[in-house]
């Protein structure tokens, strides 16, 4: 899986606004974004989430489109537009060392804090506003029974929680991968 938004260098040079948009767009059109939208649509179809979309191929296609547009909007708004406006760095800066608890809470906190373009930790307005804005935009294309402020709030919180899980995966995946790879070598 591609990981465009991670930096393994804590004091990496700040991104320009153009670089933030380029990085976000590259993430948004990555094949995994389309694959994940398909998986999400499949789960929604199986559980009959958003029943206004119906079932069958047409219902799946509507769910797929909504899932992908949700992801695209959130990525462009939360990782490019708002970070450019607020001078925040949208990348995840992997800690890579320390206790499990310390690294876990560090990863979780990145959903609400980010590095500024000057390298200082600041509130992550870009991510938070991006999640809420994308949730609000989704009211334009979700079935009428799945719209409104409460659902916008629910979507924004869900996407924020997914971001925290994603950050945790980015933080620990190199360690997990190294252990899995080491076990394969030891077995030979």
N, CA and C atoms as an extended XYZ file, in Angstrom:
564
Properties=species:S:1:pos:R:3:atomname:S:1:resname:S:1:resid:I:1 pbc="F F F"
N         0.829       -1.188        0.000 N   UNK     1
C         0.000        0.000        0.000 CA  UNK     1
C         0.863        1.237        0.000 C   UNK     1
N         0.487        2.185       -0.806 N   UNK     2
C         1.224        3.441       -0.868 CA  UNK     2
C         1.003        4.236        0.407 C   UNK     2
N         2.001        4.987        0.775 N   UNK     3
C         1.902        5.805        1.975 CA  UNK     3
C         2.539        7.158        1.663 C   UNK     3
N         1.790        7.993        0.956 N   UNK     4
C         2.320        9.270        0.511 CA  UNK     4
C         2.414       10.303        1.624 C   UNK     4
N         1.611       10.162        2.660 N   UNK     5
C         1.504       11.203        3.677 CA  UNK     5
C         2.346       10.964        4.910 C   UNK     5
N         3.316       10.098        4.851 N   UNK     6
C         4.156        9.839        6.020 CA  UNK     6
C         5.556       10.376        5.774 C   UNK     6
N         6.139       10.899        6.841 N   UNK     7
C         7.522       11.325        6.797 CA  UNK     7
C         8.258       10.583        7.911 C   UNK     7
N         9.399       10.048        7.577 N   UNK     8
C        10.221        9.363        8.559 CA  UNK     8
C        11.312       10.298        9.085 C   UNK     8
N        11.237       11.552        8.674 N   UNK     9
C        12.183       12.584        9.109 CA  UNK     9
C        11.394       13.600        9.926 C   UNK     9
N        11.692       13.702       11.208 N   UNK    10
C        10.930       14.582       12.097 CA  UNK    10
C        11.036       16.055       11.719 C   UNK    10
N        12.169       16.484       11.232 N   UNK    11
C        12.338       17.894       10.898 CA  UNK    11
C        12.414       18.094        9.386 C   UNK    11
N        11.559       17.397        8.651 N   UNK    12
C        11.536       17.505        7.193 CA  UNK    12
C        11.187       18.934        6.777 C   UNK    12
N        11.684       19.330        5.639 N   UNK    13
C        11.389       20.666        5.111 CA  UNK    13
C         9.877       20.796        4.903 C   UNK    13
N         9.327       21.976        5.165 N   UNK    14
C         7.881       22.160        4.981 CA  UNK    14
C         7.503       22.052        3.501 C   UNK    14
N         6.266       21.691        3.273 N   UNK    15
C         5.742       21.594        1.916 CA  UNK    15
C         5.174       22.938        1.476 C   UNK    15
N         5.299       23.242        0.204 N   UNK    16
C         4.624       24.422       -0.337 CA  UNK    16
C         3.152       24.076       -0.520 C   UNK    16
N         2.326       25.071       -0.735 N   UNK    17
C         0.898       24.825       -0.979 CA  UNK    17
C         0.727       23.923       -2.201 C   UNK    17
N         1.499       24.158       -3.222 N   UNK    18
C         1.432       23.336       -4.434 CA  UNK    18
C         1.795       21.882       -4.136 C   UNK    18
N         2.801       21.674       -3.315 N   UNK    19
C         3.194       20.315       -2.947 CA  UNK    19
C         2.115       19.631       -2.123 C   UNK    19
N         1.430       20.382       -1.263 N   UNK    20
C         0.338       19.816       -0.467 CA  UNK    20
C        -0.782       19.338       -1.384 C   UNK    20
N        -1.130       20.140       -2.392 N   UNK    21
C        -2.178       19.744       -3.331 CA  UNK    21
C        -1.729       18.552       -4.175 C   UNK    21
N        -0.491       18.563       -4.606 N   UNK    22
C         0.028       17.454       -5.412 CA  UNK    22
C         0.013       16.148       -4.619 C   UNK    22
N         0.458       16.210       -3.372 N   UNK    23
C         0.486       15.032       -2.495 CA  UNK    23
C        -0.931       14.520       -2.240 C   UNK    23
N        -1.851       15.436       -1.956 N   UNK    24
C        -3.241       15.038       -1.688 CA  UNK    24
C        -3.870       14.415       -2.933 C   UNK    24
N        -3.647       15.027       -4.091 N   UNK    25
C        -4.242       14.496       -5.317 CA  UNK    25
C        -3.675       13.120       -5.637 C   UNK    25
N        -2.385       12.961       -5.449 N   UNK    26
C        -1.758       11.648       -5.697 CA  UNK    26
C        -2.354       10.587       -4.774 C   UNK    26
N        -2.581       10.942       -3.519 N   UNK    27
C        -3.211       10.009       -2.582 CA  UNK    27
C        -4.642        9.694       -2.994 C   UNK    27
N        -5.359       10.725       -3.438 N   UNK    28
C        -6.777       10.564       -3.780 CA  UNK    28
C        -6.993        9.694       -5.014 C   UNK    28
N        -6.023        9.674       -5.924 N   UNK    29
C        -6.195        8.866       -7.135 CA  UNK    29
C        -5.375        7.580       -7.122 C   UNK    29
N        -4.786        7.269       -5.990 N   UNK    30
C        -4.028        6.032       -5.854 CA  UNK    30
C        -4.981        4.840       -6.031 C   UNK    30
N        -4.551        3.776       -6.683 N   UNK    31
C        -5.429        2.612       -6.863 CA  UNK    31
C        -6.040        2.091       -5.561 C   UNK    31
N        -5.323        2.202       -4.458 N   UNK    32
C        -5.882        1.733       -3.183 CA  UNK    32
C        -7.095        2.542       -2.755 C   UNK    32
N        -7.144        3.821       -3.128 N   UNK    33
C        -8.326        4.632       -2.801 CA  UNK    33
C        -9.553        4.056       -3.493 C   UNK    33
N        -9.385        3.614       -4.736 N   UNK    34
C       -10.500        3.017       -5.474 CA  UNK    34
C       -10.865        1.652       -4.898 C   UNK    34
N        -9.845        0.886       -4.524 N   UNK    35
C       -10.079       -0.428       -3.928 CA  UNK    35
C       -10.817       -0.297       -2.593 C   UNK    35
N       -10.362        0.625       -1.746 N   UNK    36
C       -11.015        0.819       -0.453 CA  UNK    36
C       -12.449        1.309       -0.618 C   UNK    36
N       -12.700        2.152       -1.607 N   UNK    37
C       -14.077        2.591       -1.876 CA  UNK    37
C       -14.937        1.393       -2.276 C   UNK    37
N       -14.363        0.469       -3.028 N   UNK    38
C       -15.095       -0.732       -3.418 CA  UNK    38
C       -15.412       -1.622       -2.237 C   UNK    38
N       -14.449       -1.784       -1.339 N   UNK    39
C       -14.674       -2.589       -0.130 CA  UNK    39
C       -15.735       -1.926        0.741 C   UNK    39
N       -15.614       -0.617        0.931 N   UNK    40
C       -16.589        0.120        1.735 CA  UNK    40
C       -17.987        0.004        1.121 C   UNK    40
N       -18.077        0.138       -0.185 N   UNK    41
C       -19.372        0.018       -0.859 CA  UNK    41
C       -19.934       -1.395       -0.710 C   UNK    41
N       -19.077       -2.394       -0.774 N   UNK    42
C       -19.517       -3.778       -0.597 CA  UNK    42
C       -20.078       -4.025        0.795 C   UNK    42
N       -19.401       -3.489        1.797 N   UNK    43
C       -19.893       -3.631        3.173 CA  UNK    43
C       -21.218       -2.892        3.331 C   UNK    43
N       -21.290       -1.688        2.780 N   UNK    44
C       -22.540       -0.919        2.846 CA  UNK    44
C       -23.668       -1.636        2.127 C   UNK    44
N       -23.353       -2.247        1.000 N   UNK    45
C       -24.364       -2.992        0.239 CA  UNK    45
C       -24.844       -4.201        1.049 C   UNK    45
N       -23.900       -4.924        1.634 N   UNK    46
C       -24.250       -6.135        2.385 CA  UNK    46
C       -25.087       -5.820        3.624 C   UNK    46
N       -24.825       -4.677        4.240 N   UNK    47
C       -25.572       -4.308        5.454 CA  UNK    47
C       -26.772       -3.413        5.132 C   UNK    47
N       -26.973       -3.123        3.860 N   UNK    48
C       -28.030       -2.239        3.374 CA  UNK    48
C       -27.952       -0.858        4.018 C   UNK    48
N       -26.720       -0.401        4.232 N   UNK    49
C       -26.534        0.984        4.681 CA  UNK    49
C       -26.976        1.901        3.546 C   UNK    49
N       -27.540        3.016        3.873 N   UNK    50
C       -28.067        3.958        2.894 CA  UNK    50
C       -29.088        3.276        1.987 C   UNK    50
N       -30.176        2.769        2.570 N   UNK    51
C       -31.167        2.021        1.799 CA  UNK    51
C       -31.777        2.808        0.646 C   UNK    51
N       -31.687        4.121        0.696 N   UNK    52
C       -32.201        4.932       -0.408 CA  UNK    52
C       -31.479        4.691       -1.716 C   UNK    52
N       -30.299        4.130       -1.645 N   UNK    53
C       -29.559        3.802       -2.865 CA  UNK    53
C       -30.098        2.546       -3.538 C   UNK    53
N       -30.852        1.733       -2.806 N   UNK    54
C       -31.368        0.493       -3.362 CA  UNK    54
C       -30.328       -0.618       -3.332 C   UNK    54
N       -30.658       -1.716       -3.978 N   UNK    55
C       -29.763       -2.866       -4.040 CA  UNK    55
C       -29.371       -3.115       -5.490 C   UNK    55
N       -28.706       -4.218       -5.722 N   UNK    56
C       -28.275       -4.575       -7.060 CA  UNK    56
C       -27.083       -3.745       -7.510 C   UNK    56
N       -26.777       -3.867       -8.802 N   UNK    57
C       -25.608       -3.184       -9.358 CA  UNK    57
C       -25.742       -1.667       -9.242 C   UNK    57
N       -26.941       -1.154       -9.449 N   UNK    58
C       -27.139        0.294       -9.369 CA  UNK    58
C       -26.919        0.798       -7.940 C   UNK    58
N       -27.432        0.084       -6.949 N   UNK    59
C       -27.219        0.458       -5.554 CA  UNK    59
C       -25.745        0.410       -5.179 C   UNK    59
N       -25.056       -0.643       -5.637 N   UNK    60
C       -23.624       -0.757       -5.357 CA  UNK    60
C       -22.866        0.402       -6.003 C   UNK    60
N       -23.209        0.723       -7.250 N   UNK    61
C       -22.523        1.809       -7.957 CA  UNK    61
C       -22.715        3.143       -7.229 C   UNK    61
N       -23.902        3.391       -6.731 N   UNK    62
C       -24.153        4.635       -5.987 CA  UNK    62
C       -23.340        4.659       -4.691 C   UNK    62
N       -23.302        3.535       -4.005 N   UNK    63
C       -22.511        3.461       -2.760 CA  UNK    63
C       -21.016        3.628       -3.059 C   UNK    63
N       -20.572        3.012       -4.137 N   UNK    64
C       -19.169        3.121       -4.530 CA  UNK    64
C       -18.828        4.586       -4.826 C   UNK    64
N       -19.667        5.227       -5.630 N   UNK    65
C       -19.424        6.634       -5.966 CA  UNK    65
C       -19.399        7.517       -4.737 C   UNK    65
N       -20.363        7.314       -3.843 N   UNK    66
C       -20.419        8.119       -2.615 CA  UNK    66
C       -19.184        7.881       -1.760 C   UNK    66
N       -18.769        6.636       -1.627 N   UNK    67
C       -17.601        6.317       -0.811 CA  UNK    67
C       -16.343        6.954       -1.393 C   UNK    67
N       -16.186        6.850       -2.711 N   UNK    68
C       -14.991        7.429       -3.325 CA  UNK    68
C       -14.994        8.955       -3.222 C   UNK    68
N       -16.141        9.578       -3.475 N   UNK    69
C       -16.216       11.036       -3.395 CA  UNK    69
C       -15.973       11.502       -1.955 C   UNK    69
N       -16.488       10.757       -0.972 N   UNK    70
C       -16.198       11.073        0.435 CA  UNK    70
C       -14.686       11.100        0.669 C   UNK    70
N       -14.019       10.068        0.199 N   UNK    71
C       -12.577        9.946        0.381 CA  UNK    71
C       -11.841       11.063       -0.357 C   UNK    71
N       -12.233       11.310       -1.596 N   UNK    72
C       -11.590       12.342       -2.414 CA  UNK    72
C       -11.746       13.714       -1.764 C   UNK    72
N       -12.987       14.063       -1.406 N   UNK    73
C       -13.244       15.364       -0.765 CA  UNK    73
C       -12.433       15.520        0.510 C   UNK    73
N       -12.476       14.499        1.355 N   UNK    74
C       -11.755       14.563        2.618 CA  UNK    74
C       -10.269       14.730        2.411 C   UNK    74
N        -9.718       14.037        1.433 N   UNK    75
C        -8.279       14.119        1.161 CA  UNK    75
C        -7.893       15.495        0.643 C   UNK    75
N        -8.620       16.000       -0.324 N   UNK    76
C        -8.279       17.305       -0.910 CA  UNK    76
C        -8.498       18.432        0.102 C   UNK    76
N        -9.607       18.390        0.821 N   UNK    77
C        -9.887       19.450        1.795 CA  UNK    77
C        -8.991       19.351        3.027 C   UNK    77
N        -8.892       18.141        3.609 N   UNK    78
C        -8.174       17.959        4.869 CA  UNK    78
C        -6.676       17.833        4.746 C   UNK    78
N        -6.179       17.478        3.550 N   UNK    79
C        -4.737       17.297        3.380 CA  UNK    79
C        -4.106       18.324        2.447 C   UNK    79
N        -4.938       19.205        1.852 N   UNK    80
C        -4.376       20.203        0.940 CA  UNK    80
C        -4.951       21.595        1.202 C   UNK    80
N        -6.240       21.779        0.942 N   UNK    81
C        -6.818       23.120        1.013 CA  UNK    81
C        -6.675       23.751        2.397 C   UNK    81
N        -7.223       23.101        3.420 N   UNK    82
C        -7.151       23.685        4.761 CA  UNK    82
C        -5.721       23.729        5.311 C   UNK    82
N        -4.911       22.684        5.114 N   UNK    83
C        -3.517       22.807        5.575 CA  UNK    83
C        -2.766       23.955        4.878 C   UNK    83
N        -3.064       24.196        3.600 N   UNK    84
C        -2.426       25.321        2.914 CA  UNK    84
C        -2.891       26.648        3.519 C   UNK    84
N        -4.184       26.755        3.800 N   UNK    85
C        -4.720       27.990        4.381 CA  UNK    85
C        -4.205       28.241        5.797 C   UNK    85
N        -4.089       27.170        6.601 N   UNK    86
C        -3.674       27.308        7.995 CA  UNK    86
C        -2.168       27.096        8.196 C   UNK    86
N        -1.428       26.912        7.105 N   UNK    87
C         0.027       26.712        7.161 CA  UNK    87
C         0.397       25.521        8.041 C   UNK    87
N        -0.307       24.402        7.800 N   UNK    88
C        -0.049       23.149        8.523 CA  UNK    88
C         0.536       22.124        7.572 C   UNK    88
N         1.296       21.221        8.124 N   UNK    89
C         1.868       20.136        7.331 CA  UNK    89
C         0.930       18.938        7.439 C   UNK    89
N         0.373       18.453        6.337 N   UNK    90
C        -0.587       17.353        6.396 CA  UNK    90
C         0.046       15.980        6.581 C   UNK    90
N         1.357       15.904        6.591 N   UNK    91
C         2.017       14.600        6.691 CA  UNK    91
C         1.984       14.066        8.116 C   UNK    91
N         2.061       12.734        8.201 N   UNK    92
C         2.216       12.073        9.491 CA  UNK    92
C         3.713       11.911        9.717 C   UNK    92
N         4.218       12.425       10.829 N   UNK    93
C         5.635       12.318       11.159 CA  UNK    93
C         5.822       11.143       12.112 C   UNK    93
N         6.314       10.032       11.553 N   UNK    94
C         6.458        8.816       12.342 CA  UNK    94
C         7.475        9.020       13.459 C   UNK    94
N         7.082        8.623       14.650 N   UNK    95
C         7.953        8.728       15.821 CA  UNK    95
C         9.005        7.622       15.785 C   UNK    95
N         8.565        6.362       15.624 N   UNK    96
C         9.471        5.255       15.400 CA  UNK    96
C        10.231        4.707       16.583 C   UNK    96
N        10.184        5.383       17.730 N   UNK    97
C        10.882        4.857       18.906 CA  UNK    97
C        10.126        5.283       20.155 C   UNK    97
N        10.447        4.629       21.250 N   UNK    98
C         9.767        4.903       22.507 CA  UNK    98
C         8.861        3.750       22.877 C   UNK    98
N         8.182        3.902       24.006 N   UNK    99
C         7.300        2.828       24.460 CA  UNK    99
C         6.076        2.711       23.554 C   UNK    99
N         5.438        1.560       23.622 N   UNK   100
C         4.223        1.348       22.840 CA  UNK   100
C         3.188        2.414       23.172 C   UNK   100
N         2.937        2.634       24.462 N   UNK   101
C         1.926        3.611       24.882 CA  UNK   101
C         2.244        5.000       24.352 C   UNK   101
N         3.493        5.399       24.474 N   UNK   102
C         3.905        6.723       24.018 CA  UNK   102
C         3.664        6.889       22.522 C   UNK   102
N         4.063        5.895       21.743 N   UNK   103
C         3.887        5.962       20.290 CA  UNK   103
C         2.413        5.870       19.897 C   UNK   103
N         1.655        5.051       20.616 N   UNK   104
C         0.230        4.901       20.327 CA  UNK   104
C        -0.499        6.226       20.540 C   UNK   104
N        -0.274        6.863       21.683 N   UNK   105
C        -0.950        8.130       21.962 CA  UNK   105
C        -0.449        9.254       21.056 C   UNK   105
N         0.805        9.198       20.680 N   UNK   106
C         1.350       10.151       19.708 CA  UNK   106
C         0.588       10.023       18.386 C   UNK   106
N         0.432        8.789       17.909 N   UNK   107
C        -0.268        8.554       16.644 CA  UNK   107
C        -1.721        9.021       16.718 C   UNK   107
N        -2.395        8.680       17.805 N   UNK   108
C        -3.796        9.077       17.956 CA  UNK   108
C        -3.945       10.599       17.991 C   UNK   108
N        -3.008       11.266       18.623 N   UNK   109
C        -3.091       12.717       18.779 CA  UNK   109
C        -2.919       13.477       17.473 C   UNK   109
N        -2.317       12.835       16.477 N   UNK   110
C        -2.083       13.558       15.226 CA  UNK   110
C        -3.374       13.888       14.487 C   UNK   110
N        -4.474       13.301       14.874 N   UNK   111
C        -5.747       13.683       14.247 CA  UNK   111
C        -6.195       15.063       14.723 C   UNK   111
N        -5.699       15.489       15.879 N   UNK   112
C        -6.099       16.793       16.417 CA  UNK   112
C        -4.922       17.761       16.566 C   UNK   112
N        -3.717       17.307       16.234 N   UNK   113
C        -2.572       18.217       16.233 CA  UNK   113
C        -1.693       17.893       15.029 C   UNK   113
N        -1.043       18.931       14.531 N   UNK   114
C        -0.189       18.793       13.355 CA  UNK   114
C         1.005       19.719       13.514 C   UNK   114
N         2.003       19.490       12.691 N   UNK   115
C         3.127       20.421       12.673 CA  UNK   115
C         2.746       21.591       11.767 C   UNK   115
N         3.096       22.774       12.225 N   UNK   116
C         2.900       23.942       11.372 CA  UNK   116
C         4.011       23.947       10.324 C   UNK   116
N         3.884       24.817        9.346 N   UNK   117
C         4.939       24.932        8.347 CA  UNK   117
C         6.248       25.412        8.971 C   UNK   117
N         6.173       25.961       10.183 N   UNK   118
C         7.372       26.392       10.892 CA  UNK   118
C         7.927       25.297       11.801 C   UNK   118
N         7.264       24.123       11.825 N   UNK   119
C         7.766       22.982       12.585 CA  UNK   119
C         7.262       22.874       14.007 C   UNK   119
N         6.355       23.744       14.420 N   UNK   120
C         5.809       23.687       15.780 CA  UNK   120
C         4.480       22.923       15.762 C   UNK   120
N         4.185       22.233       16.863 N   UNK   121
C         2.920       21.506       16.970 CA  UNK   121
C         1.792       22.500       17.224 C   UNK   121
N         0.728       22.389       16.433 N   UNK   122
C        -0.432       23.279       16.512 CA  UNK   122
C        -1.705       22.436       16.389 C   UNK   122
N        -2.869       23.001       16.734 N   UNK   123
C        -4.118       22.258       16.501 CA  UNK   123
C        -4.253       21.908       15.014 C   UNK   123
N        -4.744       20.717       14.731 N   UNK   124
C        -4.853       20.235       13.350 CA  UNK   124
C        -6.176       20.701       12.732 C   UNK   124
N        -6.282       22.012       12.533 N   UNK   125
C        -7.501       22.584       11.957 CA  UNK   125
C        -7.790       22.012       10.571 C   UNK   125
N        -6.743       21.785        9.798 N   UNK   126
C        -6.932       21.269        8.444 CA  UNK   126
C        -7.667       19.940        8.433 C   UNK   126
N        -7.223       19.008        9.257 N   UNK   127
C        -7.849       17.688        9.313 CA  UNK   127
C        -9.276       17.773        9.848 C   UNK   127
N        -9.439       18.487       10.941 N   UNK   128
C       -10.756       18.571       11.567 CA  UNK   128
C       -11.752       19.271       10.652 C   UNK   128
N       -11.389       20.440       10.123 N   UNK   129
C       -12.299       21.154        9.226 CA  UNK   129
C       -12.530       20.377        7.930 C   UNK   129
N       -11.487       19.716        7.441 N   UNK   130
C       -11.639       18.904        6.229 CA  UNK   130
C       -12.648       17.786        6.420 C   UNK   130
N       -12.593       17.126        7.583 N   UNK   131
C       -13.544       16.050        7.865 CA  UNK   131
C       -14.974       16.573        7.956 C   UNK   131
N       -15.158       17.707        8.617 N   UNK   132
C       -16.501       18.280        8.731 CA  UNK   132
C       -17.005       18.812        7.393 C   UNK   132
N       -16.122       19.458        6.636 N   UNK   133
C       -16.532       19.978        5.329 CA  UNK   133
C       -16.907       18.844        4.379 C   UNK   133
N       -16.109       17.785        4.362 N   UNK   134
C       -16.421       16.631        3.506 CA  UNK   134
C       -17.728       15.986        3.943 C   UNK   134
N       -17.956       15.900        5.259 N   UNK   135
C       -19.224       15.374        5.762 CA  UNK   135
C       -20.395       16.233        5.335 C   UNK   135
N       -20.206       17.544        5.340 N   UNK   136
C       -21.259       18.449        4.899 CA  UNK   136
C       -21.530       18.333        3.405 C   UNK   136
N       -20.472       18.226        2.621 N   UNK   137
C       -20.632       18.076        1.167 CA  UNK   137
C       -21.387       16.794        0.838 C   UNK   137
N       -21.168       15.759        1.643 N   UNK   138
C       -21.829       14.474        1.365 CA  UNK   138
C       -23.351       14.584        1.426 C   UNK   138
N       -23.861       15.622        2.069 N   UNK   139
C       -25.307       15.830        2.091 CA  UNK   139
C       -25.868       16.103        0.705 C   UNK   139
N       -25.007       16.446       -0.235 N   UNK   140
C       -25.456       16.713       -1.603 CA  UNK   140
C       -25.777       15.437       -2.380 C   UNK   140
N       -25.169       14.320       -2.022 N   UNK   141
C       -25.340       13.118       -2.836 CA  UNK   141
C       -25.793       11.884       -2.081 C   UNK   141
N       -25.924       11.946       -0.769 N   UNK   142
C       -26.483       10.807       -0.041 CA  UNK   142
C       -28.004       10.860       -0.131 C   UNK   142
N       -28.673        9.716        0.017 N   UNK   143
C       -30.143        9.709       -0.011 CA  UNK   143
C       -30.698       10.672        1.043 C   UNK   143
N       -31.867       11.225        0.769 N   UNK   144
C       -32.444       12.238        1.660 CA  UNK   144
C       -32.595       11.741        3.096 C   UNK   144
N       -32.783       10.440        3.279 N   UNK   145
C       -32.921        9.893        4.634 CA  UNK   145
C       -31.588        9.825        5.367 C   UNK   145
N       -30.478       10.044        4.650 N   UNK   146
C       -29.141        9.969        5.234 CA  UNK   146
C       -28.423       11.304        5.152 C   UNK   146
N       -29.154       12.368        5.375 N   UNK   147
C       -28.588       13.713        5.349 CA  UNK   147
C       -28.905       14.429        6.645 C   UNK   147
N       -28.227       15.533        6.869 N   UNK   148
C       -28.522       16.381        8.005 CA  UNK   148
C       -27.314       16.605        8.892 C   UNK   148
N       -27.490       17.522        9.847 N   UNK   149
C       -26.382       17.902       10.718 CA  UNK   149
C       -25.876       16.721       11.544 C   UNK   149
N       -26.789       15.942       12.104 N   UNK   150
C       -26.388       14.810       12.937 CA  UNK   150
C       -25.568       13.805       12.155 C   UNK   150
N       -25.971       13.531       10.923 N   UNK   151
C       -25.225       12.582       10.100 CA  UNK   151
C       -23.894       13.180        9.630 C   UNK   151
N       -23.873       14.490        9.391 N   UNK   152
C       -22.617       15.156        9.044 CA  UNK   152
C       -21.632       15.023       10.203 C   UNK   152
N       -22.114       15.273       11.403 N   UNK   153
C       -21.289       15.134       12.602 CA  UNK   153
C       -20.792       13.696       12.761 C   UNK   153
N       -21.681       12.738       12.549 N   UNK   154
C       -21.318       11.317       12.667 CA  UNK   154
C       -20.250       10.950       11.643 C   UNK   154
N       -20.415       11.402       10.394 N   UNK   155
C       -19.420       11.094        9.357 CA  UNK   155
C       -18.071       11.717        9.700 C   UNK   155
N       -18.081       12.964       10.166 N   UNK   156
C       -16.829       13.647       10.499 CA  UNK   156
C       -16.103       12.932       11.636 C   UNK   156
N       -16.836       12.506       12.636 N   UNK   157
C       -16.222       11.791       13.757 CA  UNK   157
C       -15.708       10.433       13.302 C   UNK   157
N       -16.465        9.751       12.455 N   UNK   158
C       -16.022        8.446       11.940 CA  UNK   158
C       -14.738        8.577       11.137 C   UNK   158
N       -14.671        9.587       10.268 N   UNK   159
C       -13.473        9.777        9.452 CA  UNK   159
C       -12.288       10.164       10.337 C   UNK   159
N       -12.527       10.953       11.364 N   UNK   160
C       -11.454       11.312       12.295 CA  UNK   160
C       -10.940       10.071       13.019 C   UNK   160
N       -11.847        9.207       13.453 N   UNK   161
C       -11.446        7.957       14.110 CA  UNK   161
C       -10.675        7.058       13.143 C   UNK   161
N       -11.128        6.976       11.890 N   UNK   162
C       -10.407        6.183       10.893 CA  UNK   162
C        -9.005        6.743       10.680 C   UNK   162
N        -8.886        8.070       10.706 N   UNK   163
C        -7.571        8.701       10.575 CA  UNK   163
C        -6.648        8.336       11.718 C   UNK   163
N        -7.205        8.268       12.926 N   UNK   164
C        -6.403        7.878       14.089 CA  UNK   164
C        -5.930        6.436       13.942 C   UNK   164
N        -6.798        5.565       13.455 N   UNK   165
C        -6.398        4.173       13.230 CA  UNK   165
C        -5.335        4.084       12.143 C   UNK   165
N        -5.507        4.881       11.084 N   UNK   166
C        -4.521        4.900       10.007 CA  UNK   166
C        -3.164        5.382       10.495 C   UNK   166
N        -3.160        6.418       11.335 N   UNK   167
C        -1.901        6.926       11.892 CA  UNK   167
C        -1.219        5.864       12.747 C   UNK   167
N        -2.017        5.129       13.500 N   UNK   168
C        -1.463        4.060       14.332 CA  UNK   168
C        -0.841        2.976       13.458 C   UNK   168
N        -1.506        2.645       12.369 N   UNK   169
C        -0.964        1.655       11.439 CA  UNK   169
C         0.348        2.148       10.829 C   UNK   169
N         0.384        3.425       10.425 N   UNK   170
C         1.617        3.981        9.861 CA  UNK   170
C         2.741        3.936       10.895 C   UNK   170
N         2.405        4.244       12.138 N   UNK   171
C         3.422        4.264       13.199 CA  UNK   171
C         4.016        2.875       13.441 C   UNK   171
N         3.164        1.859       13.468 N   UNK   172
C         3.634        0.535       13.884 CA  UNK   172
C         3.892       -0.447       12.741 C   UNK   172
N         3.420       -0.173       11.532 N   UNK   173
C         3.582       -1.141       10.456 CA  UNK   173
C         5.041       -1.497       10.162 C   UNK   173
N         5.964       -0.546       10.129 N   UNK   174
C         7.356       -0.960        9.890 CA  UNK   174
C         7.866       -1.963       10.928 C   UNK   174
N         7.461       -1.799       12.184 N   UNK   175
C         7.867       -2.747       13.233 CA  UNK   175
C         7.236       -4.111       13.006 C   UNK   175
N         5.949       -4.125       12.683 N   UNK   176
C         5.234       -5.380       12.430 CA  UNK   176
C         5.837       -6.084       11.224 C   UNK   176
N         6.061       -5.323       10.162 N   UNK   177
C         6.626       -5.884        8.938 CA  UNK   177
C         8.009       -6.472        9.188 C   UNK   177
N         8.823       -5.769        9.959 N   UNK   178
C        10.176       -6.255       10.270 CA  UNK   178
C        10.109       -7.570       11.030 C   UNK   178
N         9.187       -7.664       11.988 N   UNK   179
C         9.054       -8.906       12.763 CA  UNK   179
C         8.553      -10.045       11.880 C   UNK   179
N         7.599       -9.766       11.003 N   UNK   180
C         7.096      -10.797       10.097 CA  UNK   180
C         8.186      -11.247        9.136 C   UNK   180
N         8.941      -10.303        8.616 N   UNK   181
C        10.015      -10.619        7.689 CA  UNK   181
C        11.120      -11.417        8.395 C   UNK   181
N        11.414      -11.043        9.624 N   UNK   182
C        12.440      -11.741       10.396 CA  UNK   182
C        12.029      -13.199       10.641 C   UNK   182
N        10.760      -13.429       10.915 N   UNK   183
C        10.274      -14.794       11.153 CA  UNK   183
C        10.386      -15.636        9.889 C   UNK   183
N        10.143      -15.018        8.707 N   UNK   184
C        10.276      -15.762        7.461 CA  UNK   184
C        11.718      -16.186        7.236 C   UNK   184
N        12.655      -15.279        7.516 N   UNK   185
C        14.065      -15.594        7.323 CA  UNK   185
C        14.498      -16.669        8.308 C   UNK   185
N        14.041      -16.582        9.563 N   UNK   186
C        14.424      -17.556       10.581 CA  UNK   186
C        13.876      -18.952       10.255 C   UNK   186
N        12.737      -19.020        9.565 N   UNK   187
C        12.119      -20.302        9.232 CA  UNK   187
C        12.858      -21.017        8.099 C   UNK   187
N        13.624      -20.293        7.314 N   UNK   188
C        14.310      -20.912        6.163 CA  UNK   188
C        15.495      -21.710        6.562 C   UNK   188
